[in-house]
Amino acid sequence: MNKEKTLEAFSLIQNGQAQEGMNVLREEFLKNPNDWNVHYHTGMAWRMIGDIDRAILSYKKAIELCPVSEIAGHINYYGLGIAFQLKGELDNAIINLRKAHELDKTSVHVLNSLGLTYKKKGDIQKALEIYDLAAQTMMKNIFEELIQSGHNPINVISENNNKIAVMNPDAFNRVPDKLKKDNLYCILQNNIGVCYAELGKIDEARKAFSESIQFIPDGMKYDAPFIALQQLDEE
């Protein structure tokens, strides 16, 4: 799908010109009716408009047309999972979000949405496990990125015939900097704190909220962890 047309359509929809935006997508659909990407973006558009049933149909069509070998194919299941979540069909949301994670285990956004779905179901312990996995995945992604760029975050040293892995001093700055460039990590830590608080684990909740605050990107306004900490202090 034409990237410029996609941006044009979403810009129109975000500015309240839903019909005009959908007309742009319809033109792309007529040109490429079998392009799964067109159906995926149409699903996103319907979701933005609030027509969840049509969004679900579009995502399902995208899945039907998407080749098994397509690397980005997980986003179709991700979109469908989000749509089911918005509709309140949480079991269907979990099925599709888990499929998205199966196809791309590096996607932190998928895990964050999966954690939220379990939380909506009332399974706080499972939500916490998923949020923890999301935070670990984000850290792993950063380590992989550093390794590929020639900045190995781990040094292996020999001591008394034993090999010990230690953090490279250079990574102490690079890893936090990368975590602060994306608002997802501070959001994950806040979500983890909420789960701990609901489970009555106040010390763990306080620690997670404090870490969330520490990693809020510069210039981002994010009050949730501050409010949560204040509420813990008042209890």
ZAVO-683852 format. One line per 5 residues: number of its first residue (from 1); their letters; for each residue x, y, z of N, C-alpha, C, O. Coordinates in Angstrom, 1 decimal. Layout:
# ZAVO-683852
NUM) A) X/Y/Z/X/Y/Z/X/Y/Z/X/Y/Z | ...
# end
This chain:
# ZAVO-683852
1) MNKEK) 0.8/-1.2/0.0/0.0/0.0/0.0/0.9/1.2/0.0/1.9/1.3/0.7 | 0.5/2.3/-0.7/1.2/3.5/-0.9/1.3/4.2/0.5/0.3/4.5/1.1 | 2.5/4.4/1.0/2.7/5.0/2.3/2.1/6.4/2.4/1.5/6.7/3.4 | 2.3/7.2/1.4/1.8/8.6/1.4/0.3/8.6/1.5/-0.3/9.4/2.2 | -0.4/7.6/0.8/-1.8/7.5/0.9/-2.3/7.1/2.2/-3.3/7.6/2.7
6) TLEAF) -1.5/6.2/2.9/-1.9/5.7/4.2/-1.8/6.9/5.2/-2.8/7.1/6.0 | -0.8/7.7/5.1/-0.6/8.8/6.0/-1.7/9.9/5.8/-2.2/10.5/6.7 | -2.0/10.1/4.5/-3.1/11.0/4.1/-4.4/10.6/4.7/-5.2/11.4/5.3 | -4.7/9.3/4.6/-6.0/8.7/5.1/-6.1/8.9/6.6/-7.1/9.3/7.1 | -5.1/8.5/7.3/-5.1/8.5/8.8/-5.1/10.0/9.3/-5.7/10.3/10.3
11) SLIQN) -4.4/10.9/8.6/-4.5/12.3/9.0/-5.9/12.9/8.8/-6.3/13.6/9.7 | -6.6/12.5/7.8/-7.9/12.9/7.6/-8.9/12.4/8.7/-9.7/13.1/9.2 | -8.7/11.1/9.0/-9.5/10.5/10.0/-9.3/11.1/11.4/-10.2/11.4/12.1 | -8.0/11.4/11.7/-7.6/12.0/13.0/-8.2/13.4/13.1/-8.4/13.9/14.2 | -8.3/14.1/12.0/-8.8/15.4/12.0/-10.4/15.5/11.8/-10.9/16.6/11.5
16) GQAQE) -11.0/14.4/12.1/-12.5/14.3/12.0/-13.1/14.2/10.7/-14.3/14.3/10.5 | -12.3/13.9/9.6/-12.8/13.8/8.3/-12.8/12.3/7.9/-12.1/11.9/7.0 | -13.6/11.5/8.7/-13.5/10.1/8.5/-13.9/9.6/7.1/-13.3/8.7/6.6 | -15.0/10.2/6.6/-15.4/9.7/5.3/-14.4/10.0/4.2/-14.2/9.2/3.3 | -13.7/11.2/4.3/-12.7/11.5/3.3/-11.5/10.5/3.4/-11.0/10.1/2.4
21) GMNVL) -11.2/10.2/4.7/-10.1/9.2/4.9/-10.4/7.9/4.3/-9.6/7.2/3.7 | -11.6/7.4/4.6/-12.0/6.1/4.1/-12.1/6.1/2.6/-11.8/5.1/1.9 | -12.4/7.2/1.9/-12.4/7.3/0.5/-11.0/7.1/-0.1/-10.8/6.5/-1.1 | -10.0/7.6/0.6/-8.6/7.4/0.2/-8.2/6.0/0.2/-7.6/5.4/-0.7 | -8.6/5.3/1.3/-8.3/3.9/1.5/-9.1/3.0/0.5/-8.6/2.0/0.0
26) REEFL) -10.3/3.5/0.2/-11.1/2.7/-0.8/-10.5/2.8/-2.2/-10.5/1.8/-2.9 | -9.9/3.9/-2.5/-9.2/4.0/-3.8/-8.0/3.0/-3.9/-7.8/2.3/-4.9 | -7.3/2.9/-2.8/-6.2/1.9/-2.7/-6.7/0.5/-2.8/-6.1/-0.4/-3.4 | -7.9/0.2/-2.2/-8.5/-1.1/-2.2/-8.9/-1.5/-3.6/-8.6/-2.6/-4.0 | -9.4/-0.5/-4.4/-9.8/-0.8/-5.7/-8.6/-1.1/-6.6/-8.7/-1.9/-7.6
31) KNPND) -7.5/-0.5/-6.3/-6.2/-0.8/-7.1/-5.6/-2.1/-6.7/-5.1/-2.8/-7.5 | -5.7/-2.5/-5.4/-5.0/-3.7/-4.9/-5.9/-4.4/-3.9/-5.7/-4.5/-2.7 | -7.0/-5.0/-4.5/-8.0/-5.7/-3.6/-7.4/-6.9/-2.9/-8.0/-7.4/-1.9 | -6.3/-7.5/-3.4/-5.7/-8.7/-2.7/-4.4/-8.4/-1.9/-3.7/-9.3/-1.6 | -4.2/-7.1/-1.7/-3.1/-6.7/-0.9/-3.5/-6.7/0.6/-4.3/-5.9/1.0
36) WNVHY) -2.9/-7.6/1.4/-3.3/-7.7/2.8/-3.0/-6.4/3.5/-3.8/-6.1/4.5 | -2.0/-5.7/3.1/-1.7/-4.4/3.8/-2.8/-3.4/3.7/-3.0/-2.6/4.6 | -3.5/-3.4/2.6/-4.6/-2.5/2.4/-5.7/-2.8/3.4/-6.3/-1.9/4.0 | -6.0/-4.1/3.6/-7.0/-4.5/4.5/-6.6/-4.3/5.9/-7.5/-3.9/6.8 | -5.3/-4.4/6.2/-4.8/-4.1/7.6/-5.1/-2.7/7.9/-5.6/-2.3/9.0
41) HTGMA) -4.7/-1.8/7.0/-4.8/-0.4/7.3/-6.3/0.1/7.3/-6.6/1.0/8.0 | -7.1/-0.6/6.5/-8.5/-0.3/6.6/-9.1/-0.7/7.9/-9.9/0.0/8.5 | -8.6/-1.8/8.4/-9.0/-2.2/9.8/-8.6/-1.2/10.8/-9.4/-0.9/11.7 | -7.4/-0.7/10.7/-6.9/0.4/11.6/-7.8/1.6/11.5/-8.2/2.2/12.5 | -8.2/1.9/10.3/-9.1/3.1/10.1/-10.4/2.9/10.7/-11.0/3.8/11.4
46) WRMIG) -11.0/1.7/10.5/-12.3/1.5/11.1/-12.3/1.5/12.6/-13.2/2.0/13.3 | -11.1/1.0/13.2/-10.9/1.0/14.6/-10.8/2.5/15.1/-11.4/2.8/16.2 | -10.1/3.3/14.4/-10.0/4.7/14.8/-11.4/5.4/14.7/-11.7/6.3/15.6 | -12.2/5.0/13.8/-13.5/5.6/13.6/-14.5/5.1/14.7/-15.4/5.8/15.2 | -14.2/3.9/15.2/-15.0/3.3/16.2/-15.9/2.2/15.8/-16.8/1.7/16.5
51) DIDRA) -15.8/1.8/14.5/-16.6/0.7/14.0/-15.8/-0.6/14.1/-15.2/-1.0/13.2 | -15.9/-1.2/15.3/-15.1/-2.3/15.6/-15.5/-3.6/14.8/-14.6/-4.3/14.4 | -16.7/-3.7/14.5/-17.1/-4.9/13.7/-16.5/-4.9/12.3/-16.0/-5.9/11.9 | -16.5/-3.7/11.7/-15.9/-3.7/10.4/-14.4/-3.8/10.5/-13.7/-4.3/9.6 | -13.8/-3.3/11.6/-12.4/-3.4/11.8/-12.0/-4.9/11.9/-11.0/-5.4/11.3
56) ILSYK) -12.8/-5.7/12.6/-12.6/-7.1/12.8/-12.6/-7.8/11.4/-11.8/-8.7/11.1 | -13.6/-7.5/10.6/-13.7/-8.1/9.3/-12.5/-7.8/8.4/-12.0/-8.6/7.7 | -12.0/-6.5/8.5/-10.9/-6.1/7.7/-9.6/-6.9/8.1/-8.8/-7.3/7.3 | -9.4/-7.0/9.5/-8.2/-7.7/10.0/-8.3/-9.2/9.6/-7.3/-9.7/9.2 | -9.5/-9.8/9.6/-9.6/-11.2/9.3/-9.3/-11.4/7.8/-8.6/-12.3/7.4
61) KAIEL) -9.7/-10.4/7.0/-9.4/-10.5/5.5/-7.9/-10.4/5.3/-7.3/-11.0/4.5 | -7.2/-9.5/6.1/-5.8/-9.3/6.0/-5.0/-10.6/6.3/-4.1/-11.0/5.7 | -5.5/-11.2/7.4/-4.9/-12.5/7.8/-5.1/-13.6/6.7/-4.2/-14.3/6.4 | -6.3/-13.6/6.1/-6.5/-14.6/5.0/-5.6/-14.4/3.8/-5.2/-15.3/3.2 | -5.3/-13.1/3.5/-4.5/-12.8/2.3/-3.0/-12.8/2.6/-2.2/-12.8/1.7
66) CPVSE) -2.6/-12.6/3.9/-1.2/-12.5/4.2/-0.4/-13.8/4.0/-0.8/-14.8/4.6 | 0.7/-13.7/3.3/1.5/-15.0/3.1/2.1/-15.4/4.5/2.4/-14.6/5.3 | 2.2/-16.7/4.6/2.8/-17.2/5.9/4.2/-16.7/6.1/4.6/-16.6/7.2 | 4.9/-16.5/5.0/6.3/-16.0/5.1/6.5/-14.6/5.4/7.6/-14.1/5.6 | 5.4/-13.8/5.4/5.5/-12.4/5.6/5.9/-12.0/7.0/5.2/-12.4/8.0
71) IAGHI) 7.1/-11.4/7.2/7.6/-11.1/8.5/6.7/-10.2/9.3/6.6/-10.4/10.5 | 6.0/-9.2/8.7/5.2/-8.3/9.4/3.8/-8.8/9.6/2.9/-8.1/10.1 | 3.5/-10.1/9.3/2.2/-10.7/9.4/1.6/-10.7/10.8/0.4/-10.7/10.9 | 2.5/-10.6/11.8/2.0/-10.6/13.2/1.1/-9.4/13.5/0.2/-9.5/14.4 | 1.3/-8.3/12.7/0.5/-7.1/13.0/-1.0/-7.3/12.7/-1.8/-6.6/13.3
76) NYYGL) -1.3/-8.2/11.8/-2.7/-8.5/11.6/-3.4/-9.1/12.8/-4.5/-8.7/13.2 | -2.7/-10.1/13.4/-3.3/-10.7/14.6/-3.3/-9.7/15.8/-4.2/-9.7/16.6 | -2.3/-8.9/15.8/-2.2/-7.8/16.8/-3.4/-6.9/16.7/-4.1/-6.6/17.7 | -3.7/-6.4/15.5/-4.8/-5.5/15.3/-6.1/-6.2/15.6/-7.0/-5.6/16.2 | -6.3/-7.5/15.2/-7.5/-8.2/15.5/-7.7/-8.4/17.0/-8.8/-8.3/17.5
81) GIAFQ) -6.6/-8.7/17.7/-6.6/-8.8/19.1/-7.1/-7.6/19.8/-7.9/-7.6/20.7 | -6.5/-6.4/19.4/-6.9/-5.1/19.9/-8.4/-4.9/19.7/-9.1/-4.4/20.6 | -8.9/-5.2/18.5/-10.3/-5.0/18.1/-11.2/-5.8/19.0/-12.2/-5.3/19.5 | -10.9/-7.1/19.2/-11.7/-7.9/20.1/-11.6/-7.4/21.6/-12.6/-7.5/22.3 | -10.4/-6.9/22.0/-10.3/-6.3/23.3/-11.3/-5.1/23.5/-12.0/-5.0/24.5
86) LKGEL) -11.3/-4.3/22.5/-12.2/-3.1/22.5/-13.7/-3.5/22.5/-14.5/-2.8/23.1 | -14.0/-4.6/21.9/-15.3/-5.1/21.8/-15.7/-5.8/23.1/-16.9/-6.1/23.3 | -14.7/-6.1/23.9/-15.0/-6.8/25.2/-15.0/-8.4/25.0/-15.3/-9.1/26.0 | -14.6/-8.8/23.9/-14.4/-10.3/23.7/-13.0/-10.7/24.0/-12.2/-10.9/23.2 | -12.8/-10.8/25.3/-11.4/-10.9/25.9/-10.7/-12.2/25.5/-9.5/-12.2/25.3
91) DNAII) -11.5/-13.3/25.5/-10.9/-14.6/25.2/-10.4/-14.6/23.7/-9.3/-15.1/23.4 | -11.2/-14.0/22.8/-10.8/-13.9/21.4/-9.6/-13.0/21.3/-8.7/-13.2/20.5 | -9.6/-11.9/22.1/-8.4/-11.0/22.1/-7.1/-11.8/22.5/-6.1/-11.6/21.9 | -7.2/-12.6/23.5/-6.1/-13.3/24.0/-5.6/-14.3/23.0/-4.4/-14.4/22.8 | -6.5/-15.0/22.3/-6.1/-16.0/21.3/-5.3/-15.3/20.2/-4.3/-15.8/19.8
96) NLRKA) -5.8/-14.1/19.7/-5.1/-13.4/18.6/-3.8/-12.7/19.0/-2.8/-12.7/18.3 | -3.8/-12.2/20.2/-2.6/-11.5/20.7/-1.5/-12.6/21.0/-0.3/-12.3/20.7 | -1.9/-13.8/21.5/-0.9/-14.8/21.6/-0.4/-15.3/20.3/0.8/-15.7/20.2 | -1.2/-15.3/19.3/-0.8/-15.7/17.9/0.2/-14.7/17.4/1.2/-15.0/16.8 | -0.1/-13.4/17.7/0.9/-12.3/17.3/2.2/-12.5/17.9/3.3/-12.3/17.3
101) HELDK) 2.2/-12.8/19.2/3.4/-13.0/20.0/4.2/-14.2/19.5/5.4/-14.2/19.4 | 3.5/-15.3/19.1/4.1/-16.5/18.6/4.8/-16.2/17.3/5.9/-16.7/17.0 | 4.3/-15.3/16.5/4.9/-14.9/15.2/6.0/-13.9/15.4/6.9/-13.9/14.5 | 6.0/-13.1/16.4/7.1/-12.1/16.7/7.3/-12.0/18.2/6.6/-11.2/18.8 | 8.2/-12.7/18.7/8.4/-12.7/20.1/9.2/-11.5/20.6/9.4/-11.3/21.8
106) TSVHV) 9.6/-10.6/19.7/10.3/-9.4/20.0/9.3/-8.2/20.2/9.8/-7.1/20.7 | 8.1/-8.3/19.9/7.1/-7.2/20.0/6.7/-6.9/21.4/5.9/-7.7/22.0 | 7.2/-5.9/22.0/6.8/-5.5/23.3/5.4/-4.9/23.4/4.6/-5.1/24.3 | 4.9/-4.3/22.3/3.6/-3.7/22.2/2.5/-4.9/22.3/1.5/-4.7/22.9 | 2.8/-6.0/21.6/1.9/-7.1/21.7/1.8/-7.6/23.1/0.7/-7.9/23.6
111) LNSLG) 2.9/-7.8/23.8/2.9/-8.3/25.2/2.2/-7.3/26.1/1.4/-7.7/27.0 | 2.4/-6.0/25.9/1.7/-5.0/26.7/0.2/-5.1/26.6/-0.5/-5.0/27.6 | -0.2/-5.3/25.4/-1.7/-5.4/25.1/-2.2/-6.7/25.7/-3.4/-6.7/26.2 | -1.4/-7.7/25.6/-1.8/-9.0/26.2/-2.0/-8.9/27.7/-2.9/-9.4/28.3 | -1.0/-8.3/28.3/-1.1/-8.0/29.8/-2.3/-7.3/30.1/-3.0/-7.6/31.1
116) LTYKK) -2.6/-6.2/29.4/-3.8/-5.4/29.6/-5.1/-6.3/29.5/-6.0/-6.1/30.3 | -5.1/-7.2/28.5/-6.3/-8.0/28.3/-6.5/-8.9/29.5/-7.6/-9.1/30.0 | -5.4/-9.5/30.0/-5.6/-10.4/31.2/-6.0/-9.6/32.4/-6.8/-10.0/33.2 | -5.5/-8.3/32.5/-5.9/-7.5/33.6/-7.4/-7.2/33.5/-8.1/-7.2/34.5 | -7.9/-6.9/32.3/-9.3/-6.7/32.1/-10.2/-7.9/32.5/-11.3/-7.8/32.9
121) KGDIQ) -9.6/-9.1/32.3/-10.3/-10.3/32.7/-10.3/-10.5/34.2/-11.0/-11.4/34.7 | -9.5/-9.8/34.9/-9.4/-9.9/36.3/-8.3/-10.9/36.8/-8.2/-11.2/38.0 | -7.5/-11.4/35.8/-6.4/-12.3/36.2/-5.1/-11.4/36.4/-4.3/-11.3/35.5 | -5.0/-10.8/37.5/-3.9/-9.9/37.8/-2.6/-10.6/37.8/-1.6/-10.0/37.3 | -2.5/-11.8/38.4/-1.2/-12.5/38.4/-0.7/-12.8/37.0/0.5/-12.6/36.7
126) KALEI) -1.6/-13.2/36.1/-1.2/-13.5/34.7/-0.8/-12.2/34.0/0.2/-12.2/33.3 | -1.5/-11.1/34.3/-1.2/-9.8/33.7/0.2/-9.4/34.1/1.0/-8.9/33.3 | 0.5/-9.6/35.4/1.9/-9.3/35.9/2.9/-10.1/35.2/4.0/-9.5/34.9 | 2.7/-11.4/35.0/3.7/-12.2/34.4/4.0/-11.7/32.9/5.1/-11.7/32.5 | 2.9/-11.3/32.3/3.0/-10.9/30.9/3.8/-9.5/30.8/4.6/-9.3/30.0
131) YDLAA) 3.4/-8.6/31.7/4.1/-7.3/31.8/5.6/-7.5/32.1/6.4/-6.8/31.5 | 5.9/-8.4/33.0/7.3/-8.7/33.3/8.0/-9.2/32.1/9.2/-8.8/31.8 | 7.4/-10.1/31.4/8.0/-10.6/30.2/8.2/-9.5/29.1/9.2/-9.5/28.4 | 7.2/-8.6/29.1/7.4/-7.5/28.1/8.6/-6.6/28.5/9.3/-6.2/27.6 | 8.8/-6.3/29.8/9.9/-5.5/30.2/11.2/-6.3/29.9/12.2/-5.7/29.5
136) QTMMK) 11.3/-7.6/30.2/12.4/-8.4/29.9/12.7/-8.4/28.4/13.9/-8.4/28.0 | 11.7/-8.5/27.6/11.8/-8.5/26.1/12.4/-7.2/25.6/13.2/-7.2/24.7 | 11.9/-6.1/26.2/12.4/-4.8/25.8/13.9/-4.7/26.1/14.7/-4.2/25.3 | 14.3/-5.2/27.3/15.7/-5.2/27.6/16.5/-6.0/26.7/17.6/-5.7/26.3 | 16.0/-7.2/26.4/16.7/-8.1/25.5/16.9/-7.5/24.1/17.9/-7.6/23.5
141) NIFEE) 15.8/-6.8/23.6/15.9/-6.2/22.3/17.0/-5.1/22.3/17.7/-5.0/21.3 | 17.1/-4.4/23.4/18.2/-3.4/23.5/19.6/-4.0/23.5/20.5/-3.5/22.8 | 19.7/-5.1/24.2/21.0/-5.8/24.3/21.4/-6.3/22.9/22.5/-6.2/22.4 | 20.4/-6.8/22.1/20.6/-7.3/20.8/21.0/-6.2/19.9/21.9/-6.3/19.0 | 20.4/-5.0/20.0/20.7/-3.9/19.2/22.1/-3.4/19.5/22.8/-3.0/18.6
146) LIQSG) 22.5/-3.4/20.8/23.9/-2.9/21.2/24.9/-3.9/20.6/25.9/-3.4/20.1 | 24.6/-5.2/20.6/25.6/-6.2/20.1/25.8/-6.0/18.6/26.9/-6.0/18.1 | 24.7/-5.8/17.9/24.7/-5.6/16.4/25.5/-4.3/16.1/26.0/-4.2/15.0 | 25.4/-3.3/17.0/26.1/-2.0/16.7/27.6/-2.0/17.2/28.2/-1.0/17.1 | 28.0/-3.2/17.7/29.4/-3.3/18.1/29.6/-2.9/19.6/30.8/-2.8/20.0
151) HNPIN) 28.6/-2.7/20.3/28.7/-2.4/21.8/28.2/-3.5/22.6/27.1/-3.4/23.1 | 29.0/-4.5/22.8/28.5/-5.7/23.6/28.3/-5.3/25.0/29.3/-4.9/25.7 | 27.1/-5.4/25.5/26.8/-5.0/26.9/27.4/-5.9/28.0/27.4/-5.5/29.2 | 27.8/-7.1/27.6/28.2/-8.1/28.6/29.7/-8.5/28.3/30.0/-8.8/27.1 | 30.5/-8.5/29.3/31.9/-9.0/29.2/32.0/-10.3/30.0/31.4/-10.5/31.0
156) VISEN) 32.7/-11.3/29.4/32.9/-12.6/30.1/34.3/-12.6/30.6/35.2/-12.5/29.8 | 34.5/-12.7/31.9/35.8/-12.8/32.4/36.1/-14.1/33.1/35.1/-14.7/33.6 | 37.3/-14.5/33.2/37.7/-15.8/33.9/38.2/-15.4/35.3/39.1/-14.6/35.4 | 37.7/-16.2/36.3/38.2/-16.0/37.6/38.2/-17.3/38.3/37.1/-17.9/38.5 | 39.3/-17.8/38.8/39.4/-19.0/39.5/38.8/-20.2/38.7/38.1/-21.0/39.2
161) NNKIA) 39.2/-20.2/37.4/38.8/-21.2/36.4/37.2/-21.2/36.2/36.7/-22.1/35.6 | 36.6/-20.1/36.6/35.2/-19.9/36.4/35.0/-18.7/35.4/35.7/-17.7/35.5 | 34.0/-18.8/34.6/33.6/-17.7/33.7/32.5/-16.9/34.3/31.4/-17.5/34.6 | 32.7/-15.6/34.4/31.7/-14.8/35.0/31.3/-13.7/34.0/32.1/-13.0/33.4 | 29.9/-13.5/33.8/29.4/-12.5/32.9/29.2/-11.2/33.8/28.5/-11.2/34.8
166) VMNPD) 29.8/-10.1/33.3/29.6/-8.8/34.0/29.2/-7.8/33.0/29.5/-7.8/31.8 | 28.5/-6.8/33.5/28.0/-5.7/32.6/29.2/-4.8/32.2/30.0/-4.4/33.0 | 29.2/-4.6/30.9/30.2/-3.7/30.3/29.9/-2.3/30.9/28.8/-1.8/30.7 | 30.9/-1.6/31.5/30.7/-0.2/32.0/30.0/0.7/31.0/29.2/1.5/31.4 | 30.4/0.6/29.7/29.8/1.4/28.7/28.3/1.2/28.6/27.5/2.2/28.3
171) AFNRV) 27.8/0.0/28.9/26.4/-0.3/28.8/25.5/0.4/29.9/24.3/0.6/29.8 | 26.2/0.7/31.0/25.5/1.4/32.1/24.9/2.7/31.7/23.9/3.1/32.3 | 25.5/3.3/30.7/24.9/4.6/30.2/24.0/4.3/29.0/22.9/4.9/28.8 | 24.4/3.4/28.1/23.7/3.2/26.8/22.3/2.6/27.1/21.4/3.0/26.4 | 22.3/1.6/28.0/21.0/0.9/28.2/19.9/1.8/28.8/18.8/1.9/28.2
176) PDKLK) 20.2/2.6/29.9/19.2/3.5/30.4/18.8/4.6/29.3/17.6/5.0/29.3 | 19.8/5.1/28.6/19.5/6.1/27.6/18.5/5.5/26.5/17.5/6.2/26.1 | 18.7/4.3/26.1/17.8/3.7/25.2/16.4/3.4/25.8/15.4/3.6/25.1 | 16.3/3.0/27.0/15.0/2.8/27.7/14.3/4.1/27.8/13.0/4.1/27.7 | 15.0/5.2/28.0/14.3/6.5/28.1/13.9/7.2/26.8/13.1/8.1/26.7
181) KDNLY) 14.4/6.6/25.7/14.0/7.1/24.4/12.6/6.6/23.9/12.0/7.2/23.0 | 12.1/5.6/24.6/10.8/5.0/24.3/9.9/5.1/25.5/10.3/4.7/26.6 | 8.7/5.6/25.3/7.8/5.7/26.5/7.3/4.4/27.0/6.6/4.3/28.0 | 7.5/3.3/26.2/6.9/2.1/26.6/7.4/1.5/27.9/6.7/0.8/28.6 | 8.7/1.7/28.1/9.3/1.1/29.3/8.7/1.7/30.6/8.3/1.0/31.5
186) CILQN) 8.5/3.0/30.6/7.9/3.6/31.8/6.5/3.2/32.0/6.0/3.1/33.1 | 5.8/3.0/30.9/4.4/2.6/30.9/4.3/1.1/31.4/3.4/0.8/32.2 | 5.2/0.3/31.0/5.2/-1.1/31.5/5.5/-1.1/33.0/4.8/-1.9/33.7 | 6.5/-0.4/33.4/6.7/-0.4/34.9/5.6/0.1/35.7/5.3/-0.3/36.8 | 4.8/1.1/35.1/3.6/1.6/35.8/2.6/0.5/35.9/1.9/0.3/36.9
191) NIGVC) 2.4/-0.2/34.8/1.5/-1.3/34.7/1.8/-2.4/35.7/1.0/-3.0/36.4 | 3.1/-2.7/35.8/3.6/-3.7/36.8/3.3/-3.2/38.2/2.9/-4.0/39.0 | 3.5/-2.0/38.5/3.2/-1.4/39.8/1.8/-1.5/40.1/1.4/-1.9/41.3 | 0.9/-1.3/39.2/-0.6/-1.4/39.4/-0.9/-2.8/39.8/-1.7/-3.1/40.7 | -0.3/-3.8/39.1/-0.6/-5.2/39.4/-0.1/-5.6/40.8/-0.9/-6.2/41.5
196) YAELG) 1.1/-5.2/41.1/1.6/-5.4/42.5/0.7/-4.8/43.5/0.4/-5.4/44.5 | 0.2/-3.6/43.3/-0.7/-2.9/44.2/-2.0/-3.7/44.4/-2.4/-3.8/45.5 | -2.5/-4.2/43.3/-3.8/-4.9/43.4/-3.6/-6.3/44.1/-4.5/-6.8/44.7 | -2.4/-6.8/44.0/-2.1/-8.0/44.7/-1.7/-7.8/46.2/-1.4/-8.8/46.9 | -1.6/-6.6/46.6/-1.3/-6.2/48.0/0.2/-6.3/48.2/0.6/-6.3/49.4
201) KIDEA) 1.1/-6.3/47.2/2.5/-6.3/47.3/3.0/-4.9/47.2/3.5/-4.4/46.2 | 2.9/-4.1/48.3/3.1/-2.7/48.3/4.5/-2.3/48.0/4.8/-1.4/47.3 | 5.5/-3.0/48.6/6.9/-2.7/48.4/7.3/-2.8/47.0/8.0/-2.0/46.4 | 6.8/-3.9/46.4/7.1/-4.2/44.9/6.5/-3.1/44.1/7.0/-2.7/43.1 | 5.2/-2.7/44.4/4.5/-1.7/43.7/5.3/-0.4/43.7/5.4/0.3/42.7
206) RKAFS) 5.7/0.0/44.9/6.4/1.2/45.1/7.7/1.2/44.2/8.0/2.2/43.6 | 8.4/0.1/44.2/9.6/0.0/43.4/9.3/0.2/42.0/10.1/0.9/41.3 | 8.3/-0.5/41.5/7.9/-0.4/40.0/7.5/1.0/39.7/7.9/1.6/38.6 | 6.7/1.7/40.5/6.3/3.1/40.2/7.5/4.0/40.2/7.6/4.9/39.3 | 8.4/3.8/41.1/9.6/4.7/41.2/10.4/4.5/39.9/11.0/5.4/39.4
211) ESIQF) 10.6/3.2/39.4/11.3/3.0/38.2/10.6/3.6/37.0/11.2/4.1/36.1 | 9.3/3.5/37.0/8.5/4.1/35.9/8.8/5.6/35.9/9.1/6.2/34.8 | 8.9/6.3/37.0/9.2/7.7/37.0/10.6/8.0/36.5/10.8/9.0/35.8 | 11.5/7.1/37.0/12.9/7.3/36.6/13.1/7.3/35.1/14.0/7.9/34.5 | 12.3/6.5/34.4/12.5/6.3/32.9/11.5/7.0/32.1/11.3/6.6/30.9
216) IPDGM) 10.8/8.0/32.6/9.9/8.8/31.8/10.8/9.6/30.8/11.7/10.3/31.3 | 10.5/9.5/29.5/11.4/10.2/28.5/11.3/11.8/28.8/10.2/12.3/29.2 | 12.4/12.4/28.5/12.4/13.9/28.6/11.3/14.5/27.8/11.1/14.2/26.6 | 10.5/15.4/28.4/9.5/16.1/27.7/8.1/15.4/27.7/7.1/16.0/27.3 | 8.1/14.2/28.2/6.8/13.5/28.3/6.1/13.7/29.6/6.7/13.7/30.6
221) KYDAP) 4.8/14.1/29.5/4.0/14.2/30.7/3.3/12.9/31.0/2.5/12.5/30.2 | 3.6/12.3/32.1/3.1/11.0/32.5/2.8/11.0/34.0/3.8/10.8/34.7 | 1.6/11.3/34.4/1.3/11.5/35.8/1.0/10.2/36.5/1.0/10.1/37.8 | 0.7/9.1/35.8/0.2/7.9/36.4/1.0/7.4/37.6/0.5/7.1/38.7 | 2.3/7.2/37.4/3.1/6.6/38.5/3.2/7.6/39.7/3.3/7.1/40.9
226) FIALQ) 3.2/8.9/39.5/3.2/9.9/40.6/2.0/9.8/41.4/2.0/9.8/42.6 | 0.8/9.7/40.7/-0.4/9.6/41.4/-0.5/8.2/42.2/-1.0/8.2/43.3 | 0.0/7.2/41.5/-0.1/5.9/42.2/0.8/5.9/43.5/0.3/5.3/44.5 | 2.0/6.5/43.4/2.8/6.5/44.6/2.1/7.4/45.7/2.2/7.0/46.9 | 1.5/8.4/45.3/0.8/9.3/46.3/-0.3/8.5/47.0/-0.5/8.6/48.2
231) QLDEE) -1.0/7.7/46.2/-2.1/6.9/46.7/-1.6/5.9/47.7/-2.2/5.6/48.7 | -0.4/5.3/47.4/0.2/4.3/48.3/0.5/5.0/49.6/0.4/4.4/50.7 | 1.0/6.2/49.5/1.5/6.9/50.7/0.3/7.3/51.6/0.4/7.4/52.8 | -0.9/7.5/51.0/-2.1/7.9/51.7/-2.8/6.7/52.4/-3.6/6.9/53.3 | -2.5/5.5/51.9/-3.2/4.3/52.5/-2.6/3.9/53.8/-3.1/2.9/54.4
# end
